[in-house]
Structure formats: C-alpha cells, structure tokens
Amino acid sequence: MVKSHGIIFLEKREALLKPNISNKNDVIDILGEPHVKSMTEKNTWLYIERTKTKGSFHKIGRNVLLNNNVLVVNFDDYGVLKEKIFYDKSKMKDHKFSKEVTENVVKKGSFINSFLSSLRNKMNQNRPKE
C-alpha cells in the first residue's frame, strides 16, 4: 500500500516549467496552488511530494520512504519564473546538524522545591510590614 502526500509526480511536472518563459499562472495550472508561500520573500513558493510504502519482511512492516521531493520556485516582480530548485531524497541527506547539547541551568531544583519556594514568596509578599 502506497501513501502519498502532496503533489504526485512532482519531478515530471516540474520539467514542464521553463525559467524566463513560464509565469505564476502556468505554475498554478501545472502544479496547483503552492503548499507553502515564503513569509520573507513573497515570490517564493514551495511544493512537496512525499510517498511512503510498507516495508518488506526484514523491515518488519514499518513505513519506508520512497519519495521526499521539494520544489522551490522563485518569481520576479512581474510573476515570471526566475528559477526552480528541485530537492530529492538523496540531496536532503547532505545536511549536517550540530551534536552539541545545551544544558538547562535554570531548572536545577526539583518541581516540589520550586513550588514550595514560590508559595513561600507569595506568602511573604502579603505579610504586613513592621
């Protein structure tokens, strides 16, 4: 059983888009409305395709990722396609993340300790001053 999310056959559809020739209306006709529009750049749209299937016997029936494609399209101020960038599953593995861990120094005591401390502070605030 194959489960799809997003636009199916994204790679084939993006081949129909031609930079400096296609415009926003052509993109909407071929791909539909974008999944995400960039918040910082109003002329950047993102399209997503994700396909999963059940794994074979040695995967113990867990889901296996077949496709994980993202298409980023950028338009100029006139709505003409400036550039398109296609990311597939193999290109997404190139990202490296930091292995450093940040310690939480704010919460050194236990929950009960902090609760009783805050309760004591509230009681002392309402006490009349001598």
matplotlib code that plots the C-alpha trace (Angstrom):
import matplotlib.pyplot as plt

x = [0.0, 1.4, 0.5, 1.1, 1.1, 1.4, 1.7, 2.3, 4.9, 6.4, 9.6, 7.9, 5.6, 8.5, 10.2, 7.3, 8.2, 10.7, 12.6, 12.1, 9.1, 6.6, 4.7, 2.7, -0.5, 1.4, 2.8, -0.7, -2.1, 0.6, 1.1, -1.9, -1.7, 1.5, 1.7, 3.8, 4.5, 7.6, 7.0, 10.1, 10.0, 6.6, 7.7, 8.9, 6.6, 7.2, 5.7, 6.0, 5.7, 6.1, 5.4, 5.6, 5.0, 5.0, 8.4, 9.2, 9.6, 13.1, 11.7, 9.0, 6.2, 7.5, 6.9, 9.6, 10.1, 10.0, 10.0, 10.6, 10.8, 10.6, 10.3, 11.2, 10.1, 11.1, 9.4, 10.5, 8.4, 6.4, 5.4, 7.7, 9.5, 13.1, 14.4, 13.3, 15.2, 14.3, 15.4, 15.0, 15.7, 19.4, 20.1, 18.4, 20.9, 23.7, 22.5, 24.6, 23.4, 25.3, 25.8, 26.4, 23.9, 22.8, 22.3, 19.3, 20.8, 17.5, 15.9, 18.4, 15.9, 13.0, 9.4, 8.4, 11.3, 10.4, 6.7, 7.3, 9.7, 7.2, 4.5, 6.7, 7.4, 3.7, 3.0, 5.8, 4.5, 1.1, 2.6, 2.2, 5.5, 6.6]
y = [0.0, 3.4, 6.5, 9.9, 13.4, 16.5, 16.6, 13.2, 13.0, 16.3, 15.6, 15.1, 18.1, 20.4, 19.5, 21.3, 24.6, 26.7, 29.6, 33.0, 31.6, 30.2, 32.5, 32.1, 31.1, 28.4, 27.1, 27.0, 25.2, 22.5, 22.1, 23.8, 26.2, 26.1, 24.2, 27.0, 30.6, 32.1, 34.5, 36.6, 36.5, 36.9, 35.5, 32.1, 29.1, 25.5, 22.3, 19.0, 15.3, 12.5, 8.9, 6.0, 2.3, -0.6, -2.3, -5.9, -8.7, -7.6, -4.1, -5.7, -3.8, -0.3, 2.5, 3.1, 6.5, 6.2, 9.9, 13.0, 15.8, 19.5, 22.1, 25.7, 28.2, 31.8, 34.5, 38.0, 41.1, 40.6, 37.0, 35.3, 32.2, 33.2, 29.9, 26.5, 24.3, 20.6, 18.7, 14.9, 12.4, 12.0, 15.7, 16.2, 13.8, 16.3, 18.5, 18.2, 19.1, 20.1, 17.4, 19.9, 19.9, 22.9, 22.3, 23.8, 25.7, 27.4, 24.3, 22.9, 22.0, 19.7, 20.6, 20.4, 22.5, 25.3, 25.0, 25.4, 28.3, 30.2, 29.5, 30.9, 34.0, 34.7, 34.3, 36.7, 39.3, 39.5, 39.9, 43.3, 45.2, 46.1]
z = [0.0, -1.1, 0.8, -0.9, 0.5, -1.7, -5.4, -7.1, -9.9, -8.9, -10.7, -14.0, -13.6, -12.7, -16.0, -17.8, -16.1, -18.1, -16.4, -18.0, -20.0, -17.5, -15.2, -12.0, -13.9, -15.7, -12.4, -10.9, -14.0, -13.8, -10.0, -8.4, -5.5, -3.5, -0.3, 1.3, 0.4, 1.9, 4.7, 4.0, 0.2, -1.3, -4.7, -3.4, -3.4, -2.2, -3.4, -1.6, -2.6, 0.0, -0.8, 1.8, 1.4, 3.8, 4.2, 3.3, 5.8, 7.0, 7.7, 9.9, 8.1, 9.0, 6.6, 4.0, 2.4, -1.4, -2.4, -0.4, -3.0, -2.6, -5.4, -4.7, -7.4, -7.4, -9.4, -10.4, -9.6, -12.8, -12.0, -14.5, -13.2, -12.4, -11.0, -9.8, -7.4, -7.0, -3.9, -3.8, -1.0, -1.9, -1.8, 1.5, 3.3, 2.8, 5.8, 8.9, 12.3, 15.4, 18.1, 20.8, 23.7, 25.7, 29.4, 31.2, 34.1, 35.1, 36.4, 38.9, 41.7, 41.7, 41.0, 44.6, 45.7, 43.2, 44.0, 47.8, 47.1, 45.0, 47.6, 50.4, 48.3, 47.8, 51.5, 52.3, 49.8, 51.6, 55.1, 56.6, 57.0, 60.5]

ax = plt.figure().add_subplot(projection="3d")
ax.plot(x, y, z, "-o")
ax.set_aspect("equal")
plt.show()
